[in-house]
């Protein structure tokens, strides 16, 4: 998979603004676009280029180099007409990957018919994450991979302390895989860019890796098996 180098975000509301910040933190060159001068000024110091323009104008998008971007994210919320026109312009400019934000399932169906590469419904994702954190013991963050499978970051259960992954037989007993251990991490979620200066991330920990009190454990598997592991 090629690393994302340059991305345009159209629509700088709360979701679009935060997306720009997160992408910039990963070293992505971000072009931030909005029709509001206020929203553009709020992000200007955090991205490579912040521009006030009308994304429904294909000429305006072309002038700021949108066609050179690896990816475009249309993060416009309520004004779906503007979102559709922006998507159409991006397709005509042959942007490699287009991601569209929608606010309801009806909008999602329309974007699917337009062959948008990826569609996100932030409120739905947030609801799923909240449901996971409320229903699963110790969950900090979760990401649904499919209808059944998820990646979940949680505070390691008490009964795992001072034991190795091999001792615990997690994969054999629960049919889930430990993909990372986070030591000295803040409770901000595995996807967060804000990290403790002392944080240590152990990717694909070896069987002799020992789980310590306070560790966060990131696991992959079926949701029902993850729930069984965390509530054991």
C-alpha positions as CSV (number, residue, x, y, z in Angstrom):
1,X,0.0,0.0,0.0
2,X,1.4,3.4,-1.0
3,X,1.7,5.9,1.8
4,X,-0.6,8.9,1.6
5,X,1.4,12.0,0.8
6,X,-1.0,14.7,-0.2
7,X,-4.6,15.1,0.6
8,X,-7.4,17.7,0.2
9,X,-10.1,18.1,2.8
10,X,-13.2,20.0,1.7
11,X,-15.4,21.2,4.5
12,X,-13.8,22.4,7.7
13,X,-16.5,21.9,10.3
14,X,-15.6,20.0,13.5
15,X,-15.1,16.7,11.7
16,X,-13.1,18.2,8.8
17,X,-11.0,20.4,11.1
18,X,-10.0,17.5,13.3
19,X,-9.3,15.3,10.2
20,X,-6.8,17.9,8.9
21,X,-5.1,18.0,12.3
22,X,-4.8,14.2,12.5
23,X,-3.6,13.9,8.9
24,X,-1.0,16.6,9.4
25,X,0.2,14.8,12.5
26,X,1.0,11.8,10.3
27,X,3.1,13.9,8.0
28,X,0.5,14.2,5.2
29,X,0.6,17.4,3.2
30,X,-3.0,18.8,3.6
31,X,-4.9,21.3,1.5
32,X,-7.8,22.5,3.6
33,X,-10.8,24.1,1.8
34,X,-13.9,25.8,3.0
35,X,-16.2,28.6,1.8
36,X,-16.0,30.2,5.3
37,X,-13.1,32.5,6.0
38,X,-13.5,31.8,9.7
39,X,-13.1,28.1,9.3
40,X,-10.1,28.5,7.0
41,X,-8.3,30.9,9.4
42,X,-8.9,28.4,12.3
43,X,-6.9,25.7,10.5
44,X,-4.4,27.8,8.6
45,X,-1.4,27.2,10.9
46,X,-2.0,23.5,11.1
47,X,-1.9,22.5,7.4
48,X,0.3,23.1,4.3
49,X,-2.4,25.2,2.6
50,X,-5.7,26.6,3.8
51,X,-7.9,28.2,1.1
52,X,-11.3,29.9,1.1
53,X,-13.0,28.9,-2.1
54,X,-16.2,27.4,-3.5
55,X,-15.5,23.6,-4.1
56,X,-18.4,23.5,-6.5
57,X,-16.2,25.4,-8.9
58,X,-14.0,22.9,-10.8
59,X,-11.7,25.7,-11.9
60,X,-11.1,26.9,-8.4
61,X,-10.2,23.3,-7.3
62,X,-7.8,22.9,-10.2
63,X,-6.0,26.2,-9.4
64,X,-5.0,25.0,-5.9
65,X,-3.6,21.7,-7.2
66,X,-6.3,19.3,-6.1
67,X,-5.7,17.1,-9.1
68,X,-2.2,16.3,-7.7
69,X,-3.6,14.9,-4.4
70,X,-3.5,11.2,-3.6
71,X,-6.8,11.5,-1.8
72,X,-9.8,13.9,-1.4
73,X,-12.1,13.9,1.5
74,X,-15.4,15.7,1.1
75,X,-16.3,16.5,4.7
76,X,-19.2,18.8,4.0
77,X,-22.1,18.0,6.4
78,X,-25.5,19.5,5.9
79,X,-25.2,21.0,2.4
80,X,-25.5,17.7,0.5
81,X,-25.9,19.5,-2.9
82,X,-22.5,21.1,-2.5
83,X,-21.1,17.8,-1.4
84,X,-22.4,16.1,-4.6
85,X,-21.0,18.9,-6.8
86,X,-17.6,18.7,-5.1
87,X,-17.5,14.9,-5.6
88,X,-18.4,15.3,-9.3
89,X,-15.6,17.9,-9.7
90,X,-13.0,15.7,-8.0
91,X,-14.0,12.8,-10.3
92,X,-13.5,15.0,-13.3
93,X,-10.1,16.1,-12.0
94,X,-9.2,12.3,-11.7
95,X,-8.3,12.4,-8.0
96,X,-7.1,8.9,-7.2
97,X,-9.3,8.3,-4.2
98,X,-12.4,10.1,-3.1
99,X,-13.9,9.7,0.3
100,X,-17.3,11.2,1.1
101,X,-18.9,12.1,4.4
102,X,-22.6,11.6,4.7
103,X,-25.0,12.5,7.5
104,X,-27.8,9.9,6.8
105,X,-28.3,6.6,5.0
106,X,-30.2,8.3,2.1
107,X,-27.1,10.4,1.2
108,X,-25.0,7.2,1.6
109,X,-27.1,5.5,-1.1
110,X,-26.6,8.4,-3.5
111,X,-22.9,8.5,-3.1
112,X,-22.7,4.7,-3.6
113,X,-24.4,5.2,-7.0
114,X,-21.7,7.8,-7.8
115,X,-19.0,5.2,-7.3
116,X,-17.3,7.1,-4.5
117,X,-14.3,5.0,-3.2
118,X,-15.3,5.2,0.4
119,X,-18.2,6.6,2.4
120,X,-18.1,7.6,6.1
121,X,-20.9,8.3,8.5
122,X,-19.0,9.8,11.5
123,X,-22.1,9.8,13.8
124,X,-22.6,6.1,13.1
125,X,-18.9,5.3,13.8
126,X,-19.0,7.3,17.0
127,X,-22.2,5.5,18.1
128,X,-20.6,2.1,17.5
129,X,-17.5,3.2,19.5
130,X,-19.6,4.5,22.4
131,X,-21.7,1.3,22.4
132,X,-18.5,-0.8,22.6
133,X,-17.0,1.3,25.4
134,X,-20.3,1.0,27.4
135,X,-20.8,-2.7,26.7
136,X,-17.3,-4.1,27.0
137,X,-15.3,-3.9,30.2
138,X,-12.3,-1.5,30.1
139,X,-12.6,-0.6,26.4
140,X,-10.8,2.6,25.4
141,X,-11.2,2.5,21.6
142,X,-12.6,0.2,19.0
143,X,-12.7,-0.1,15.2
144,X,-15.1,-2.4,13.4
145,X,-13.4,-4.3,10.6
146,X,-16.5,-6.2,9.4
147,X,-19.9,-7.1,10.8
148,X,-18.4,-9.6,13.2
149,X,-14.7,-8.6,13.6
150,X,-13.2,-5.6,15.4
151,X,-9.9,-4.2,16.6
152,X,-10.3,-3.2,20.3
153,X,-8.0,-1.4,22.6
154,X,-8.7,-1.9,26.3
155,X,-7.1,-1.7,29.7
156,X,-5.6,-5.2,30.3
157,X,-7.9,-7.2,32.7
158,X,-6.5,-7.8,36.2
159,X,-6.2,-11.5,35.7
160,X,-3.6,-11.0,33.0
161,X,-1.1,-9.0,35.1
162,X,2.5,-10.4,35.4
163,X,1.7,-13.2,32.9
164,X,3.1,-13.7,29.5
165,X,0.9,-14.0,26.4
166,X,2.0,-17.6,26.1
167,X,1.0,-18.3,29.7
168,X,-2.4,-16.8,29.1
169,X,-3.1,-18.9,25.9
170,X,-5.2,-16.0,24.7
171,X,-5.4,-17.1,21.0
172,X,-6.2,-20.7,21.9
173,X,-8.8,-20.0,24.6
174,X,-10.5,-17.0,23.1
175,X,-9.7,-17.2,19.4
176,X,-8.5,-13.6,19.3
177,X,-5.0,-12.2,18.5
178,X,-3.0,-9.7,20.5
179,X,-1.6,-7.2,18.0
180,X,-0.1,-4.7,20.4
181,X,0.6,-3.7,24.0
182,X,0.7,-0.1,25.0
183,X,2.7,0.8,28.2
184,X,2.5,4.1,30.0
185,X,-0.1,5.3,27.5
186,X,-2.8,7.9,28.2
187,X,-6.5,6.8,28.0
188,X,-7.1,8.5,24.7
189,X,-7.5,5.6,22.4
190,X,-5.2,3.6,20.2
191,X,-5.9,5.9,17.2
192,X,-5.0,9.1,19.0
193,X,-1.9,11.2,18.0
194,X,-1.6,12.6,21.6
195,X,0.7,10.3,23.4
196,X,2.6,10.2,26.7
197,X,6.3,11.0,26.4
198,X,7.0,7.7,28.2
199,X,4.6,5.6,26.1
200,X,6.0,2.4,24.7
201,X,4.1,0.5,22.0
202,X,5.0,-3.2,21.5
203,X,3.7,-4.2,18.1
204,X,3.0,-7.9,17.5
205,X,4.3,-8.9,21.0
206,X,6.2,-12.1,21.2
207,X,4.8,-15.1,23.3
208,X,7.2,-14.2,26.2
209,X,5.9,-10.6,26.4
210,X,4.6,-10.0,29.9
211,X,1.5,-7.9,30.6
212,X,1.9,-5.4,33.4
213,X,-0.6,-3.6,35.5
214,X,-1.9,-0.5,33.6
215,X,-1.0,-1.8,30.2
216,X,-3.5,-1.3,27.3
217,X,-3.9,-4.4,25.2
218,X,-5.0,-4.2,21.5
219,X,-6.7,-7.3,20.2
220,X,-8.3,-8.5,16.9
221,X,-11.1,-11.0,16.6
222,X,-14.8,-11.6,16.7
223,X,-16.6,-9.1,19.0
224,X,-18.2,-11.9,21.0
225,X,-14.8,-13.5,21.7
226,X,-13.3,-10.1,22.7
227,X,-16.1,-9.6,25.1
228,X,-15.6,-13.0,26.6
229,X,-11.8,-12.3,27.0
230,X,-12.4,-8.9,28.7
231,X,-15.1,-10.1,31.0
232,X,-13.4,-13.4,31.9
